[in-house]
């Protein structure tokens, strides 16, 4: 199950990190133990929109999570962008060494502020 989370009271639409609407997406299983999982004050867990999938690692990265995915009850299906144009400053974490290059080789383009 996916949902729109909010930061500082403002809701962000799915794909807010994308610079262009046109992109390629695939459904993938988002694990509950994802490295970028966020746990809320009520114990709910979600993987945030813009998280690298399956990890922020140049040898495994295949895409970027399109929208927040609730993983409170375990692994859940979620949409992963596999090609697109991305604003780097809208991602929840900076890409680790080599991740940006690995994704560029798969059809991504990145804009820095």
Number of C-alpha atoms within 10 A of each C-alpha: 12 19 14 14 18 10 7 5 7 8 10 15 15 18 22 17 21 22 17 12 10 10 16 14 17 14 12 16 14 22 20 19 13 17 14 19 19 15 13 10 7 6 9 12 19 27 27 23 27 27 25 30 24 20 19 23 17 16 10 13 19 21 28 27 27 26 25 24 27 26 24 17 10 11 17 17 16 23 23 26 26 20 21 22 19 23 17 20 13 18 18 14 13 14 18 12 11 14 21 20 14 18 22 15 11 15 14 19 18 16 12 8 6
